[in-house]
Structures are given as structure tokens and as C-alpha cells.
Amino acid sequence: MSNQNNSSADLSAELTVSIVIVVWNSAKYLPRCLDSLLLQSFRDFEVILVDNNSSDDALSGLREKYPALDLRIERLNFNSGFSVANNIGARLARGHWLALLNPDAFPEPDWLEQLLRAAERHPAFSFFSSRQIQAERPDMLDGEGDAYHVSGLAWRRGYEMPFYAPGDVEEVFSPCAAAALYTRSEFLEVDGFDEDFFAYHEDVDLGFRLRLIGKRCLYVPQAVVRHVGSASSGKMSDFSVYHGHRNLIWSFFKNMPGWLFWAYLPLHILMNIYSMIRYSLNGRASILWRAKRDAVLGLPAFLAKRKNIQKKRKASASSIHAVMNSNWFEPRNVARRRASANGKKL
């Protein structure tokens, strides 16, 4: 597929992109996503759909409906999860750049162009975060890259906050994988998403491992997508709570480098105890306790992973610490700001 838009003509021919979209019962949203890709000003890309054994007709007749897209469809005979499916797509990809996009994320026409221009202008960075606006509430943000707290918690910056005019690019810990751009070679160098995670927290974990080998992430507010969010699993569902709270423990234990691990391990333990108490008081004790139990049972395997990951580390612990949020009370402050923005009491 050739670049046919004059506004993008000065972009290097090397900047080809593979867009990977993981599909699971996505018939409601996938056509809008693909329609958005048809309108992209930068045209040198392929689209790889990896289907996790959907039971709907999301993929029916897509090649006939979208002849203008360089489209590849990979059907799996089981639900492999978000992590495995994206890794399969990455291995199939031909592009120098790897763009990950959720089927319920609808990019603005200059989304790819803005990401690629940021990559050209900021060569110190090699993976990039988009600005996400809630598709069904356009006056609210859905995220501005991910923040990582020293306790092991992570959150989407700006999530559930009122829309405001975008500012300039800035460094963030990692991108939300609903709409992110990576250098494909680096994605594969760190083995992509951790396939034991299945889903949730996998993008933060990947960003952590990229940072450990010295890579940096840039938030590009001009690269905009409209995102429904949790279209498959549901917001705060048992599925998302279980995987998110299990996986954040695994990510902390395998990635937190050097002195940071020992310095913040007590806080990590306190945070997990607090989470179990809080969810128990809210009537969801079983799902949290199961998540934490399974996380602990899986720690031997993740400590083995830690050895290999830390052997490859190039970045200093201090440089990693500099891009983390170290305010002990920030997770609570973020929750209060979100509640206030939505007229709720915490």
C-alpha cells in the first residue's frame, strides 16, 4: 500500500506500520474502527486482525467490504487472551512500526501521521501513547498514557476527567495498548506481552520491560482516538478485577529493579492488604482473595523471569524511579479527582 496523501509525503519510506487489532466478539464496533482506518492521512500500513475464536460474525465478508485495506485475518481456534493474540500479530507483522489498536477504538484521520511525526521529531523516544477520548461521552477523557506508582499500582492518566484542550508532548511511563505505537523490533526484543497475564496490566508490564532496556515513552496529545473501553469484559467486572490485581503483583516482582524493589516492597504489601480489605467491605472479597492467592502461587515462575529481565537491564534504577509516581497518597488522590469530576463521593 503506497502513501497517497501529500500531507504525509515527506515521511520516510522506512516508516511503514503494521496495525494489530485483537478481535473477540467485536461485531458491534469493528466496522467503525476499520472505517476510521480507511480515512487515515498516512496510508503506508497493513491491518492484521487476530480473532480469539469469536462466536459472532465480526469477520464476515471483511475483505469484500474493505478492499482498500491491506488486510490479513488470523483466526485462532480458542480464546488466547489479549497478550497472546497481540504477540501473534506482532510476529506476523511486516512494518517497522507496530501499532496496537482495540476494535472499540476509533482513530482520528491524522492519528498515525501524528504518531509518526512525533517519532521523527523526538528520536530519544521509541514507543508512543495516544490521547483517548471516551467515544460515548466526548466531554470526558479516557486516558493520556499510563502512570506507574511505586507501590505497583498503575492507572490511565486523565481517565474519567473532563476534556480539555491538548497540550504539548510529554514523557509518560507507558502507553495504553488500546492505541499505542511501538518499534516492532523492540517489542519482539523484550518478548512482547507476558503471555501468562492473559489480559490487563500487560501494557504497563511491557512498558516497564522496555524502560529497563533503556527505552522511553512519549505521550502525543495530537494523536487522538475515541475509545469505548472494556467493550468485551466490562468495566470493573470480576474478570478485569481478577486479572488486574493478580498481574500487578507479578509485574512488580519481576520488573522493579535493584534497590527500588526492597525500598518499596513494604508499600507494595500494604497496598495489596488495603485492596483486599476494601474489596471485602464492598462485597467482592472472593474475587480479590483469589487474585492475590493465585499471584502468590505464581511467584516462583515470575522470580525466575525476574533473573532474565534484570540481567538485560541497561537503565539505572534511579532513572526508572524518576518516571514513576512516588507520592504515597497519589492513588487515593486520583480516585478522589475522578469521583469529583463525575459528581460522586468516594
N, C-alpha and C positions, 0 to 999 in steps of 0.2 A: 504494500500500500504506500503510495507516494504522498509527500506533503504537497497539498494543493492550495494552501492558503497563504497569501502574500504576507500577512502579518506574522507568520511563523517561518518565512522563507530563510531568514538569517540564522535560524537554529542549526547547529551542526548536524550533519547526516548521521553522526555517531549516536545522536540522542534518540534512538528508537526505543519504544516502550512495549512491554507485554502487560496487559491488564488482566489480572486473575480475579474472577468472581466465583465464589463458592456458593452453590445453589442447593437449597433444601426446601422443597415445597414453597417456592418463591413466585408462583404464577401471578400473584396479586401485584407484585412490584417490579419484577424483572423487565417487562416491556418498557416501563418508564425509564429504567436505568439504561437500557440499550438505546432507547430513543435519545437520551441525553448524550450518549457516546457518539451517535451519528452527527451531532451538532458541534463536536469538538473542533476548535480552530486549528489545533495541531493534529495532523492526520496520520503520522507515521507510527501506527500502533496495530497490534493484534489483540484480540479478545479471547481469553481461554476460560471457558465455563467448566467448572468441575462440579458434577452433580453427585450429591451424597444420597443416592438411592431415593429420589423424590417419589412420592405417590400421586402427585398432581401432574398436570400437563404443561408445566413451566417450559419445557424444552421443545414442545411440539411445533414443528414447522419453522423453527427459528432461522435456519439457513435461507429458506424461501422468503421469510419476512424481512430479513436484514442482509440482502445480497451485497450491500456496500461495506459491510464489516468483514474484516479478515477474522473469521470466527472458527474456533476449534471447540468441540464439545467432548469432554471426557466423562463418561458415565461410570460410576462405581456401583458395585452390587451390594453395598452396605453403607451405613452412615458412619463415615470415618471420623467425623468431627471437623471443626474449623481448622485446626492445626495441620492435621494430616493432609486434608484436601488442598490447602494453600501450598504446602510443600510439594505436592504432586504437580500443581500448576506451575510452580517456580522451576521445577526440573524440566517441564515441557517447554518453558518459555524460550523465546529466541532473542528478546530485546536486551539491550544493555541495561535499561531501567526496568524495574519490576514495580508496577502499580497494583496495589490491592484495593478492591472496591467491593463493598457489600451490595447485594442485589436491591436493598432498600435505601441505597444512597444514590442521589441523582445530581451529578456534577453540572456546574455551570459551564457554558460553552468554552470558556478560556481556562478551565481547571488544569488540564495537562500543560497548556502553554505556560501558565503562571508558575507551576512547579518546576518545569524545565528551565525557565528563565532564572528562577531563584538558584537552581543548581549551577548555572553558568556564572551568576554574579557572586556566588558565595562558595567558592571551591573548598573552603575548610570544612564544609558540611557534606555528608553523603547520604543522609536519609531525611525525609521531609514530611511534615504534618500539614494537613488541610484545615480550613475553618469549616466547622459543621454547624449548620442551622437546622432547627427542628422543622421537618417537612410539613408537619401538621399544625405547628404553631410558629410561624415565621418571625414572630416578635421575640422568640426565645432562642438562645444558643444551645447547641447540642455538644459542643466541645471545641477546644483550641489547643489540642495536643494534650499529652498525659503528664501529670506531675507524680513524682515518686517521693514518698515520705520515708524518713529514716527508720520508722517502725516497721516498714514493709507494706503499708497501705499505699494504694495508688488511686488516682481519680482523674477524670477528664476536667481540665481547666475550663472554667466558664460554663460547665454543664448546668442547665436549668436557670441560667442567669439571663436578664433581659438583653436583647440585641442592642449593640452599639456600633458606631462606625468603626471599621477595622483600622488598626494602627500599622506599625511597621513590622518587618520580620523580627523574630527573636528566637533565641535558643530555648528549647524545651527538652525535658528528659527523653521523651519518646513520642511517636505518633500513635493515634488511634488507628488500628488496622482497618477500620471501616472505609478509610480513604487515605492511603499512605503511599509514599514513593520511596523505594529502596534501590541501591545499586544491586543488581541481581547477583553479581559475583560475591559481594559481601554477605548478602542474605544466605547464600549457599556456604560461604566460608565458615559461618557460625552454626551451620546445620539447620537454618530456618527456625520455624516454630518448634518448641518442645512438644513432641507428639504425645507424651504422657499427660499433657494438660487437657487435651480434647478441645476445650474452649474456655474462654475468659482468662484474663490476665496474661495471655500468651503474647500479646503485643508489647506489654511492658517488659516481660521477661526477655523477649528478643531485643528490645531496645537496650536493656541492661547489658546483654552479652556483646552487642555491637559497641557500646561505650567502653567495655572492658578491653577491647582490642584497639581502642583509640579513636573511634568514630564519633561523630557529633550529629545532633538532630536540630533542624531548623523548622520553626513554625512559619507558614506562609499564609497570612490572612487574606491575601487576594485570591487564593485557590479555594474556591467555595463549593461545598456540596450541601444538598438538602437531604437530611437523614431521618428516616422514620425511627430506627433504633429498636433493638430486641424484637424484631418482627417475627422471628422463628421461636425464640424461647420465652419471651415475655419479660417485662421489666420486674425485677425483684422476685422472679419465680424461684421455686425450690431448686430448679436446675441451675440458674445463674448464681444463686447464693451459695450452693454447694461447691460448684467448680471455682468460683471466685475466691472463696475463703480457704479452700484446700490449696489452690495453686499459689496464693500469695505467700504461704509458708514455704513451699518448695522453691519459689523464686528467691526468697530471702536467703535460704540456707545455701543454695548453690552459687549465688551471684555476689552477695555482699562481700567486698574484698577486704583483706588484711585486717587492720585494727578496727575498721568500721564494724566488722562482724561482732567482735567482742564488746565494743563500746555500746552497740545498740541492741544486742541480743536481749538484755533485760527488758528494754522497752518493747521489743517485738513480742516477748512472752506476755507482758502486761496487756498489750493491745489485744492479743488473742483471748486472754481471760475476760477482758472487758466485753469483747464481742460476744462471747458465749453467754455471759450474764445478760447482756442487753437483749439478745435474741430470745433467750429463755423467758425474760419478762414479757416479751411480745408474743409469746405463744409459739415460737418456732425453734424450740430447743433441739428437737431431734435432728433437724437438718444441719444445724451448726455443729452439734457434737459429732455427728457422723463425718462432716467435712474435716474437723480437726483430728478425729481419730484416724481417718484414712491418710491424712497428711503425715502424721507421726509414723504410721506404719510404713509409709513410702520413703521416709528419710534416709535409710541406708543407701538406697539406689541414688538418691539425689546428692548425698555426700560423696559418692563415687563420681558422679558427674562434676561435682564441685572441683575435684582434683584436676580434671582435664581442663575445665574452664579457667581456673586460676593459673594454670601453667602457661596458658596462652595470653594472659593479661599483659597489656602494654601500658595502659593508663595507670597513673598513680591513684591510690586510694583518696588522696586529697582532692584530685581533680574530679573524681566521681562524686565526692561529698559536696563539691561546690555547686553541682546542678541538682542536688536533692533538696527537698524542703526539710529543714531541721527544727522548725518551730514545733515543739511537742504538742501544742494545742491546735495546730492548723487543721487537722482533720475535723475537729469539732467546730472550728470557725467556718470551714467550708460548708458543713451541714447546716449551720445556722443561717449563713448567707443565702443558701438555696431555699431554705424554708421561708425566710423573709421575703424573697423575691416571688414566691408562689402563694403568699398570704397565709402561710401555715405557722403553727407553733411547733418547736422541736421538743 
